[in-house]
Amino acid sequence: MLVKSSKKDLRIMLKNLDIKGKVCPMTFVYTKLSLEELDQGDILEVILDFPPAAKNIPENCNRQNLAELMEKKEIDPEEGIWFLKLKKL
């Protein structure tokens, strides 16, 4: 698991979370822990290779009022790699 953080500006934090190789429910656990480190309005970008998590992570974030899904795309269909962009609520 690789976690990187960078300041885009003085107000918004952009954090990257690479959870390739992880499966549910741990995909959501890692996502939730990363979101808890962020402030409201900060962005978490998640890369994953467990396709059900591409659906489950946004649903659980919405259900628990943690984050809003801003973008979701499959970036490598052959490998089943997905990208999620979440904004912390």
MODELLER restraints for C-alpha pairs under 7 A, 6 or more apart:
rsr = mdl.restraints
at = mdl.atoms
rsr.add(forms.Gaussian(group=physical.xy_distance, feature=features.Distance(at['CA:1:A'], at['CA:18:A']), mean=5.54, stdev=0.5))
rsr.add(forms.Gaussian(group=physical.xy_distance, feature=features.Distance(at['CA:1:A'], at['CA:19:A']), mean=5.33, stdev=0.5))
rsr.add(forms.Gaussian(group=physical.xy_distance, feature=features.Distance(at['CA:2:A'], at['CA:17:A']), mean=6.01, stdev=0.5))
rsr.add(forms.Gaussian(group=physical.xy_distance, feature=features.Distance(at['CA:2:A'], at['CA:18:A']), mean=5.04, stdev=0.5))
rsr.add(forms.Gaussian(group=physical.xy_distance, feature=features.Distance(at['CA:3:A'], at['CA:16:A']), mean=5.60, stdev=0.5))
rsr.add(forms.Gaussian(group=physical.xy_distance, feature=features.Distance(at['CA:3:A'], at['CA:17:A']), mean=4.77, stdev=0.5))
rsr.add(forms.Gaussian(group=physical.xy_distance, feature=features.Distance(at['CA:3:A'], at['CA:18:A']), mean=6.39, stdev=0.5))
rsr.add(forms.Gaussian(group=physical.xy_distance, feature=features.Distance(at['CA:4:A'], at['CA:15:A']), mean=5.73, stdev=0.5))
rsr.add(forms.Gaussian(group=physical.xy_distance, feature=features.Distance(at['CA:4:A'], at['CA:16:A']), mean=5.07, stdev=0.5))
rsr.add(forms.Gaussian(group=physical.xy_distance, feature=features.Distance(at['CA:4:A'], at['CA:17:A']), mean=6.75, stdev=0.5))
rsr.add(forms.Gaussian(group=physical.xy_distance, feature=features.Distance(at['CA:5:A'], at['CA:14:A']), mean=5.99, stdev=0.5))
rsr.add(forms.Gaussian(group=physical.xy_distance, feature=features.Distance(at['CA:5:A'], at['CA:15:A']), mean=4.32, stdev=0.5))
rsr.add(forms.Gaussian(group=physical.xy_distance, feature=features.Distance(at['CA:5:A'], at['CA:16:A']), mean=6.23, stdev=0.5))
rsr.add(forms.Gaussian(group=physical.xy_distance, feature=features.Distance(at['CA:6:A'], at['CA:13:A']), mean=6.31, stdev=0.5))
rsr.add(forms.Gaussian(group=physical.xy_distance, feature=features.Distance(at['CA:6:A'], at['CA:14:A']), mean=5.56, stdev=0.5))
rsr.add(forms.Gaussian(group=physical.xy_distance, feature=features.Distance(at['CA:6:A'], at['CA:15:A']), mean=6.36, stdev=0.5))
rsr.add(forms.Gaussian(group=physical.xy_distance, feature=features.Distance(at['CA:7:A'], at['CA:13:A']), mean=4.95, stdev=0.5))
rsr.add(forms.Gaussian(group=physical.xy_distance, feature=features.Distance(at['CA:7:A'], at['CA:14:A']), mean=6.16, stdev=0.5))
rsr.add(forms.Gaussian(group=physical.xy_distance, feature=features.Distance(at['CA:8:A'], at['CA:14:A']), mean=6.42, stdev=0.5))
rsr.add(forms.Gaussian(group=physical.xy_distance, feature=features.Distance(at['CA:12:A'], at['CA:41:A']), mean=6.70, stdev=0.5))
rsr.add(forms.Gaussian(group=physical.xy_distance, feature=features.Distance(at['CA:12:A'], at['CA:42:A']), mean=5.11, stdev=0.5))
rsr.add(forms.Gaussian(group=physical.xy_distance, feature=features.Distance(at['CA:13:A'], at['CA:42:A']), mean=4.94, stdev=0.5))
rsr.add(forms.Gaussian(group=physical.xy_distance, feature=features.Distance(at['CA:13:A'], at['CA:43:A']), mean=6.17, stdev=0.5))
rsr.add(forms.Gaussian(group=physical.xy_distance, feature=features.Distance(at['CA:14:A'], at['CA:42:A']), mean=6.23, stdev=0.5))
rsr.add(forms.Gaussian(group=physical.xy_distance, feature=features.Distance(at['CA:14:A'], at['CA:43:A']), mean=4.87, stdev=0.5))
rsr.add(forms.Gaussian(group=physical.xy_distance, feature=features.Distance(at['CA:14:A'], at['CA:44:A']), mean=5.98, stdev=0.5))
rsr.add(forms.Gaussian(group=physical.xy_distance, feature=features.Distance(at['CA:15:A'], at['CA:43:A']), mean=6.25, stdev=0.5))
rsr.add(forms.Gaussian(group=physical.xy_distance, feature=features.Distance(at['CA:15:A'], at['CA:44:A']), mean=4.85, stdev=0.5))
rsr.add(forms.Gaussian(group=physical.xy_distance, feature=features.Distance(at['CA:15:A'], at['CA:45:A']), mean=6.16, stdev=0.5))
rsr.add(forms.Gaussian(group=physical.xy_distance, feature=features.Distance(at['CA:16:A'], at['CA:44:A']), mean=5.84, stdev=0.5))
rsr.add(forms.Gaussian(group=physical.xy_distance, feature=features.Distance(at['CA:16:A'], at['CA:45:A']), mean=4.76, stdev=0.5))
rsr.add(forms.Gaussian(group=physical.xy_distance, feature=features.Distance(at['CA:16:A'], at['CA:46:A']), mean=5.97, stdev=0.5))
rsr.add(forms.Gaussian(group=physical.xy_distance, feature=features.Distance(at['CA:17:A'], at['CA:45:A']), mean=6.08, stdev=0.5))
rsr.add(forms.Gaussian(group=physical.xy_distance, feature=features.Distance(at['CA:17:A'], at['CA:46:A']), mean=4.75, stdev=0.5))
rsr.add(forms.Gaussian(group=physical.xy_distance, feature=features.Distance(at['CA:17:A'], at['CA:47:A']), mean=6.32, stdev=0.5))
rsr.add(forms.Gaussian(group=physical.xy_distance, feature=features.Distance(at['CA:18:A'], at['CA:46:A']), mean=5.87, stdev=0.5))
rsr.add(forms.Gaussian(group=physical.xy_distance, feature=features.Distance(at['CA:18:A'], at['CA:47:A']), mean=4.83, stdev=0.5))
rsr.add(forms.Gaussian(group=physical.xy_distance, feature=features.Distance(at['CA:18:A'], at['CA:48:A']), mean=6.37, stdev=0.5))
rsr.add(forms.Gaussian(group=physical.xy_distance, feature=features.Distance(at['CA:19:A'], at['CA:27:A']), mean=6.63, stdev=0.5))
rsr.add(forms.Gaussian(group=physical.xy_distance, feature=features.Distance(at['CA:19:A'], at['CA:47:A']), mean=6.06, stdev=0.5))
rsr.add(forms.Gaussian(group=physical.xy_distance, feature=features.Distance(at['CA:19:A'], at['CA:48:A']), mean=5.12, stdev=0.5))
rsr.add(forms.Gaussian(group=physical.xy_distance, feature=features.Distance(at['CA:20:A'], at['CA:47:A']), mean=6.56, stdev=0.5))
rsr.add(forms.Gaussian(group=physical.xy_distance, feature=features.Distance(at['CA:20:A'], at['CA:48:A']), mean=4.46, stdev=0.5))
rsr.add(forms.Gaussian(group=physical.xy_distance, feature=features.Distance(at['CA:20:A'], at['CA:49:A']), mean=4.98, stdev=0.5))
rsr.add(forms.Gaussian(group=physical.xy_distance, feature=features.Distance(at['CA:21:A'], at['CA:49:A']), mean=6.48, stdev=0.5))
rsr.add(forms.Gaussian(group=physical.xy_distance, feature=features.Distance(at['CA:23:A'], at['CA:50:A']), mean=5.92, stdev=0.5))
rsr.add(forms.Gaussian(group=physical.xy_distance, feature=features.Distance(at['CA:24:A'], at['CA:53:A']), mean=6.36, stdev=0.5))
rsr.add(forms.Gaussian(group=physical.xy_distance, feature=features.Distance(at['CA:27:A'], at['CA:53:A']), mean=6.55, stdev=0.5))
rsr.add(forms.Gaussian(group=physical.xy_distance, feature=features.Distance(at['CA:28:A'], at['CA:57:A']), mean=5.52, stdev=0.5))
rsr.add(forms.Gaussian(group=physical.xy_distance, feature=features.Distance(at['CA:35:A'], at['CA:44:A']), mean=6.92, stdev=0.5))
rsr.add(forms.Gaussian(group=physical.xy_distance, feature=features.Distance(at['CA:35:A'], at['CA:88:A']), mean=6.51, stdev=0.5))
rsr.add(forms.Gaussian(group=physical.xy_distance, feature=features.Distance(at['CA:39:A'], at['CA:88:A']), mean=6.94, stdev=0.5))
rsr.add(forms.Gaussian(group=physical.xy_distance, feature=features.Distance(at['CA:40:A'], at['CA:88:A']), mean=5.14, stdev=0.5))
rsr.add(forms.Gaussian(group=physical.xy_distance, feature=features.Distance(at['CA:40:A'], at['CA:89:A']), mean=5.16, stdev=0.5))
rsr.add(forms.Gaussian(group=physical.xy_distance, feature=features.Distance(at['CA:41:A'], at['CA:87:A']), mean=5.73, stdev=0.5))
rsr.add(forms.Gaussian(group=physical.xy_distance, feature=features.Distance(at['CA:41:A'], at['CA:88:A']), mean=5.21, stdev=0.5))
rsr.add(forms.Gaussian(group=physical.xy_distance, feature=features.Distance(at['CA:41:A'], at['CA:89:A']), mean=6.19, stdev=0.5))
rsr.add(forms.Gaussian(group=physical.xy_distance, feature=features.Distance(at['CA:42:A'], at['CA:87:A']), mean=5.77, stdev=0.5))
rsr.add(forms.Gaussian(group=physical.xy_distance, feature=features.Distance(at['CA:42:A'], at['CA:88:A']), mean=5.59, stdev=0.5))
rsr.add(forms.Gaussian(group=physical.xy_distance, feature=features.Distance(at['CA:43:A'], at['CA:85:A']), mean=6.91, stdev=0.5))
rsr.add(forms.Gaussian(group=physical.xy_distance, feature=features.Distance(at['CA:43:A'], at['CA:86:A']), mean=5.66, stdev=0.5))
rsr.add(forms.Gaussian(group=physical.xy_distance, feature=features.Distance(at['CA:43:A'], at['CA:87:A']), mean=4.65, stdev=0.5))
rsr.add(forms.Gaussian(group=physical.xy_distance, feature=features.Distance(at['CA:43:A'], at['CA:88:A']), mean=6.33, stdev=0.5))
rsr.add(forms.Gaussian(group=physical.xy_distance, feature=features.Distance(at['CA:44:A'], at['CA:85:A']), mean=5.88, stdev=0.5))
rsr.add(forms.Gaussian(group=physical.xy_distance, feature=features.Distance(at['CA:44:A'], at['CA:86:A']), mean=5.11, stdev=0.5))
rsr.add(forms.Gaussian(group=physical.xy_distance, feature=features.Distance(at['CA:44:A'], at['CA:87:A']), mean=6.40, stdev=0.5))
rsr.add(forms.Gaussian(group=physical.xy_distance, feature=features.Distance(at['CA:45:A'], at['CA:84:A']), mean=5.68, stdev=0.5))
rsr.add(forms.Gaussian(group=physical.xy_distance, feature=features.Distance(at['CA:45:A'], at['CA:85:A']), mean=4.54, stdev=0.5))
rsr.add(forms.Gaussian(group=physical.xy_distance, feature=features.Distance(at['CA:45:A'], at['CA:86:A']), mean=6.29, stdev=0.5))
rsr.add(forms.Gaussian(group=physical.xy_distance, feature=features.Distance(at['CA:46:A'], at['CA:83:A']), mean=5.68, stdev=0.5))
rsr.add(forms.Gaussian(group=physical.xy_distance, feature=features.Distance(at['CA:46:A'], at['CA:84:A']), mean=5.02, stdev=0.5))
rsr.add(forms.Gaussian(group=physical.xy_distance, feature=features.Distance(at['CA:46:A'], at['CA:85:A']), mean=6.40, stdev=0.5))
rsr.add(forms.Gaussian(group=physical.xy_distance, feature=features.Distance(at['CA:47:A'], at['CA:81:A']), mean=6.99, stdev=0.5))
rsr.add(forms.Gaussian(group=physical.xy_distance, feature=features.Distance(at['CA:47:A'], at['CA:82:A']), mean=5.72, stdev=0.5))
rsr.add(forms.Gaussian(group=physical.xy_distance, feature=features.Distance(at['CA:47:A'], at['CA:83:A']), mean=4.79, stdev=0.5))
rsr.add(forms.Gaussian(group=physical.xy_distance, feature=features.Distance(at['CA:47:A'], at['CA:84:A']), mean=6.60, stdev=0.5))
rsr.add(forms.Gaussian(group=physical.xy_distance, feature=features.Distance(at['CA:48:A'], at['CA:81:A']), mean=5.61, stdev=0.5))
rsr.add(forms.Gaussian(group=physical.xy_distance, feature=features.Distance(at['CA:48:A'], at['CA:82:A']), mean=5.32, stdev=0.5))
rsr.add(forms.Gaussian(group=physical.xy_distance, feature=features.Distance(at['CA:48:A'], at['CA:83:A']), mean=6.69, stdev=0.5))
rsr.add(forms.Gaussian(group=physical.xy_distance, feature=features.Distance(at['CA:49:A'], at['CA:80:A']), mean=5.43, stdev=0.5))
rsr.add(forms.Gaussian(group=physical.xy_distance, feature=features.Distance(at['CA:49:A'], at['CA:81:A']), mean=4.34, stdev=0.5))
rsr.add(forms.Gaussian(group=physical.xy_distance, feature=features.Distance(at['CA:49:A'], at['CA:82:A']), mean=6.12, stdev=0.5))
rsr.add(forms.Gaussian(group=physical.xy_distance, feature=features.Distance(at['CA:51:A'], at['CA:80:A']), mean=6.31, stdev=0.5))
rsr.add(forms.Gaussian(group=physical.xy_distance, feature=features.Distance(at['CA:54:A'], at['CA:82:A']), mean=6.58, stdev=0.5))
rsr.add(forms.Gaussian(group=physical.xy_distance, feature=features.Distance(at['CA:58:A'], at['CA:69:A']), mean=6.01, stdev=0.5))
rsr.add(forms.Gaussian(group=physical.xy_distance, feature=features.Distance(at['CA:61:A'], at['CA:67:A']), mean=5.19, stdev=0.5))
rsr.add(forms.Gaussian(group=physical.xy_distance, feature=features.Distance(at['CA:62:A'], at['CA:68:A']), mean=6.40, stdev=0.5))
rsr.add(forms.Gaussian(group=physical.xy_distance, feature=features.Distance(at['CA:65:A'], at['CA:89:A']), mean=6.78, stdev=0.5))
rsr.add(forms.Gaussian(group=physical.xy_distance, feature=features.Distance(at['CA:66:A'], at['CA:88:A']), mean=5.94, stdev=0.5))
rsr.add(forms.Gaussian(group=physical.xy_distance, feature=features.Distance(at['CA:66:A'], at['CA:89:A']), mean=5.47, stdev=0.5))
rsr.add(forms.Gaussian(group=physical.xy_distance, feature=features.Distance(at['CA:67:A'], at['CA:86:A']), mean=5.84, stdev=0.5))
rsr.add(forms.Gaussian(group=physical.xy_distance, feature=features.Distance(at['CA:67:A'], at['CA:87:A']), mean=5.21, stdev=0.5))
rsr.add(forms.Gaussian(group=physical.xy_distance, feature=features.Distance(at['CA:67:A'], at['CA:88:A']), mean=4.21, stdev=0.5))
rsr.add(forms.Gaussian(group=physical.xy_distance, feature=features.Distance(at['CA:67:A'], at['CA:89:A']), mean=4.91, stdev=0.5))
rsr.add(forms.Gaussian(group=physical.xy_distance, feature=features.Distance(at['CA:68:A'], at['CA:86:A']), mean=5.49, stdev=0.5))
rsr.add(forms.Gaussian(group=physical.xy_distance, feature=features.Distance(at['CA:68:A'], at['CA:87:A']), mean=5.13, stdev=0.5))
rsr.add(forms.Gaussian(group=physical.xy_distance, feature=features.Distance(at['CA:68:A'], at['CA:88:A']), mean=6.45, stdev=0.5))
rsr.add(forms.Gaussian(group=physical.xy_distance, feature=features.Distance(at['CA:68:A'], at['CA:89:A']), mean=6.74, stdev=0.5))
rsr.add(forms.Gaussian(group=physical.xy_distance, feature=features.Distance(at['CA:69:A'], at['CA:85:A']), mean=6.09, stdev=0.5))
rsr.add(forms.Gaussian(group=physical.xy_distance, feature=features.Distance(at['CA:69:A'], at['CA:86:A']), mean=4.70, stdev=0.5))
rsr.add(forms.Gaussian(group=physical.xy_distance, feature=features.Distance(at['CA:69:A'], at['CA:87:A']), mean=6.51, stdev=0.5))
rsr.add(forms.Gaussian(group=physical.xy_distance, feature=features.Distance(at['CA:70:A'], at['CA:85:A']), mean=5.36, stdev=0.5))
rsr.add(forms.Gaussian(group=physical.xy_distance, feature=features.Distance(at['CA:70:A'], at['CA:86:A']), mean=5.56, stdev=0.5))
rsr.add(forms.Gaussian(group=physical.xy_distance, feature=features.Distance(at['CA:70:A'], at['CA:87:A']), mean=6.65, stdev=0.5))
rsr.add(forms.Gaussian(group=physical.xy_distance, feature=features.Distance(at['CA:71:A'], at['CA:84:A']), mean=5.70, stdev=0.5))
rsr.add(forms.Gaussian(group=physical.xy_distance, feature=features.Distance(at['CA:71:A'], at['CA:85:A']), mean=4.92, stdev=0.5))
rsr.add(forms.Gaussian(group=physical.xy_distance, feature=features.Distance(at['CA:72:A'], at['CA:83:A']), mean=5.71, stdev=0.5))
rsr.add(forms.Gaussian(group=physical.xy_distance, feature=features.Distance(at['CA:72:A'], at['CA:84:A']), mean=4.62, stdev=0.5))
rsr.add(forms.Gaussian(group=physical.xy_distance, feature=features.Distance(at['CA:72:A'], at['CA:85:A']), mean=6.45, stdev=0.5))
rsr.add(forms.Gaussian(group=physical.xy_distance, feature=features.Distance(at['CA:73:A'], at['CA:82:A']), mean=5.80, stdev=0.5))
rsr.add(forms.Gaussian(group=physical.xy_distance, feature=features.Distance(at['CA:73:A'], at['CA:83:A']), mean=5.37, stdev=0.5))
rsr.add(forms.Gaussian(group=physical.xy_distance, feature=features.Distance(at['CA:73:A'], at['CA:84:A']), mean=6.77, stdev=0.5))
rsr.add(forms.Gaussian(group=physical.xy_distance, feature=features.Distance(at['CA:74:A'], at['CA:81:A']), mean=5.93, stdev=0.5))
rsr.add(forms.Gaussian(group=physical.xy_distance, feature=features.Distance(at['CA:74:A'], at['CA:82:A']), mean=4.34, stdev=0.5))
rsr.add(forms.Gaussian(group=physical.xy_distance, feature=features.Distance(at['CA:74:A'], at['CA:83:A']), mean=6.21, stdev=0.5))
rsr.add(forms.Gaussian(group=physical.xy_distance, feature=features.Distance(at['CA:75:A'], at['CA:81:A']), mean=5.73, stdev=0.5))
rsr.add(forms.Gaussian(group=physical.xy_distance, feature=features.Distance(at['CA:75:A'], at['CA:82:A']), mean=5.50, stdev=0.5))
rsr.add(forms.Gaussian(group=physical.xy_distance, feature=features.Distance(at['CA:75:A'], at['CA:83:A']), mean=6.52, stdev=0.5))
